[in-house]
């Protein structure tokens, strides 16, 4: 994990206390929660959530999975807003040109 691209987040204890009661009661919950905590940014958490949600081997109820995802993403976004240098959130699967960079050619506007 790169430190410069990792979104800031509250400590693990604060995140676990903000989860709804019973979210970590399922036997697989701690494993999935630790995988979520290793993600770098909110889009990575959402990607892992979708892969667990669609898996036949994951037996955690969906509302508990959603609660874990939402709590972590919300904590990441709030900590990022409070940091001195907030990071720009990436969107996986979206390939769009970044016109702020010099090396990307801008679209032509005429004949």
TIBAKOL-502186 format. One record per residue (C-alpha): residue number from 1; residue in three letters; chain; y, x, z. Coordinates in steps of 0.1 Angstrom, whole numbers, plus 5000, padded with zeros to 4 digits. Layout:
REM TIBAKOL-502186
+------+------+-------+------+------+------+
| resi | resn | chain |    v |    u |    w |
+------+------+-------+------+------+------+
|  NUM |  ALA |     A |    Y |    X |    Z |
...
+------+------+-------+------+------+------+
***
This chain:
REM TIBAKOL-502186
+------+------+-------+------+------+------+
| resi | resn | chain |    v |    u |    w |
+------+------+-------+------+------+------+
|    1 |  UNK |     A | 5000 | 5000 | 5000 |
|    2 |  UNK |     A | 5034 | 5013 | 4991 |
|    3 |  UNK |     A | 5060 | 5010 | 5018 |
|    4 |  UNK |     A | 5089 | 5005 | 4994 |
|    5 |  UNK |     A | 5075 | 4974 | 4977 |
|    6 |  UNK |     A | 5059 | 4958 | 5008 |
|    7 |  UNK |     A | 5078 | 4928 | 5021 |
|    8 |  UNK |     A | 5089 | 4930 | 5057 |
|    9 |  UNK |     A | 5072 | 4905 | 5081 |
|   10 |  UNK |     A | 5072 | 4896 | 5117 |
|   11 |  UNK |     A | 5045 | 4912 | 5139 |
|   12 |  UNK |     A | 5010 | 4898 | 5138 |
|   13 |  UNK |     A | 5012 | 4881 | 5172 |
|   14 |  UNK |     A | 5043 | 4862 | 5163 |
|   15 |  UNK |     A | 5027 | 4850 | 5130 |
|   16 |  UNK |     A | 4995 | 4839 | 5148 |
|   17 |  UNK |     A | 5016 | 4820 | 5174 |
|   18 |  UNK |     A | 5034 | 4802 | 5146 |
|   19 |  UNK |     A | 5001 | 4790 | 5131 |
|   20 |  UNK |     A | 4991 | 4754 | 5139 |
|   21 |  UNK |     A | 4966 | 4752 | 5167 |
|   22 |  UNK |     A | 4930 | 4755 | 5155 |
|   23 |  UNK |     A | 4938 | 4773 | 5123 |
|   24 |  UNK |     A | 4919 | 4804 | 5133 |
|   25 |  UNK |     A | 4890 | 4785 | 5149 |
|   26 |  UNK |     A | 4867 | 4787 | 5118 |
|   27 |  UNK |     A | 4843 | 4817 | 5117 |
|   28 |  UNK |     A | 4857 | 4830 | 5084 |
|   29 |  UNK |     A | 4893 | 4825 | 5094 |
|   30 |  UNK |     A | 4900 | 4859 | 5109 |
|   31 |  UNK |     A | 4886 | 4877 | 5079 |
|   32 |  UNK |     A | 4907 | 4857 | 5055 |
|   33 |  UNK |     A | 4938 | 4860 | 5078 |
|   34 |  UNK |     A | 4934 | 4898 | 5078 |
|   35 |  UNK |     A | 4932 | 4899 | 5040 |
|   36 |  UNK |     A | 4963 | 4878 | 5038 |
|   37 |  UNK |     A | 4981 | 4902 | 5062 |
|   38 |  UNK |     A | 4973 | 4931 | 5039 |
|   39 |  UNK |     A | 4991 | 4916 | 5009 |
|   40 |  UNK |     A | 5024 | 4931 | 4998 |
|   41 |  UNK |     A | 5045 | 4902 | 4988 |
|   42 |  UNK |     A | 5044 | 4863 | 4988 |
|   43 |  UNK |     A | 5030 | 4861 | 4953 |
|   44 |  UNK |     A | 5001 | 4883 | 4963 |
|   45 |  UNK |     A | 4994 | 4860 | 4993 |
|   46 |  UNK |     A | 4995 | 4830 | 4969 |
|   47 |  UNK |     A | 4971 | 4847 | 4945 |
|   48 |  UNK |     A | 4946 | 4855 | 4973 |
|   49 |  UNK |     A | 4949 | 4819 | 4986 |
|   50 |  UNK |     A | 4940 | 4805 | 4952 |
|   51 |  UNK |     A | 4910 | 4828 | 4949 |
|   52 |  UNK |     A | 4897 | 4818 | 4983 |
|   53 |  UNK |     A | 4905 | 4781 | 4977 |
|   54 |  UNK |     A | 4885 | 4781 | 4944 |
|   55 |  UNK |     A | 4856 | 4802 | 4958 |
|   56 |  UNK |     A | 4823 | 4785 | 4965 |
|   57 |  UNK |     A | 4816 | 4809 | 4994 |
|   58 |  UNK |     A | 4847 | 4801 | 5014 |
|   59 |  UNK |     A | 4840 | 4772 | 5038 |
|   60 |  UNK |     A | 4874 | 4771 | 5056 |
|   61 |  UNK |     A | 4890 | 4737 | 5053 |
|   62 |  UNK |     A | 4919 | 4737 | 5028 |
|   63 |  UNK |     A | 4945 | 4725 | 5052 |
|   64 |  UNK |     A | 4938 | 4755 | 5074 |
|   65 |  UNK |     A | 4940 | 4778 | 5044 |
|   66 |  UNK |     A | 4973 | 4762 | 5034 |
|   67 |  UNK |     A | 4986 | 4766 | 5069 |
|   68 |  UNK |     A | 4978 | 4804 | 5069 |
|   69 |  UNK |     A | 4993 | 4809 | 5035 |
|   70 |  UNK |     A | 5025 | 4789 | 5043 |
|   71 |  UNK |     A | 5030 | 4806 | 5076 |
|   72 |  UNK |     A | 5027 | 4841 | 5062 |
|   73 |  UNK |     A | 5049 | 4834 | 5031 |
|   74 |  UNK |     A | 5076 | 4818 | 5052 |
|   75 |  UNK |     A | 5076 | 4847 | 5077 |
|   76 |  UNK |     A | 5078 | 4872 | 5048 |
|   77 |  UNK |     A | 5107 | 4854 | 5032 |
|   78 |  UNK |     A | 5126 | 4850 | 5064 |
|   79 |  UNK |     A | 5122 | 4887 | 5074 |
|   80 |  UNK |     A | 5132 | 4898 | 5039 |
|   81 |  UNK |     A | 5164 | 4878 | 5041 |
|   82 |  UNK |     A | 5172 | 4894 | 5074 |
|   83 |  UNK |     A | 5166 | 4930 | 5062 |
|   84 |  UNK |     A | 5194 | 4953 | 5051 |
|   85 |  UNK |     A | 5179 | 4958 | 5017 |
|   86 |  UNK |     A | 5161 | 4926 | 5007 |
|   87 |  UNK |     A | 5134 | 4929 | 4980 |
|   88 |  UNK |     A | 5133 | 4908 | 4949 |
|   89 |  UNK |     A | 5102 | 4886 | 4949 |
|   90 |  UNK |     A | 5078 | 4892 | 4920 |
|   91 |  UNK |     A | 5060 | 4864 | 4902 |
|   92 |  UNK |     A | 5025 | 4874 | 4891 |
|   93 |  UNK |     A | 5016 | 4860 | 4857 |
|   94 |  UNK |     A | 5052 | 4856 | 4846 |
|   95 |  UNK |     A | 5061 | 4882 | 4820 |
|   96 |  UNK |     A | 5098 | 4880 | 4814 |
|   97 |  UNK |     A | 5123 | 4906 | 4802 |
|   98 |  UNK |     A | 5145 | 4922 | 4829 |
|   99 |  UNK |     A | 5178 | 4924 | 4811 |
|  100 |  UNK |     A | 5194 | 4943 | 4840 |
|  101 |  UNK |     A | 5175 | 4974 | 4829 |
|  102 |  UNK |     A | 5189 | 4995 | 4801 |
|  103 |  UNK |     A | 5157 | 5002 | 4783 |
|  104 |  UNK |     A | 5149 | 4965 | 4776 |
|  105 |  UNK |     A | 5162 | 4954 | 4742 |
|  106 |  UNK |     A | 5183 | 4923 | 4744 |
|  107 |  UNK |     A | 5176 | 4895 | 4719 |
|  108 |  UNK |     A | 5198 | 4895 | 4688 |
|  109 |  UNK |     A | 5224 | 4868 | 4685 |
|  110 |  UNK |     A | 5230 | 4865 | 4648 |
|  111 |  UNK |     A | 5219 | 4872 | 4614 |
+------+------+-------+------+------+------+
***
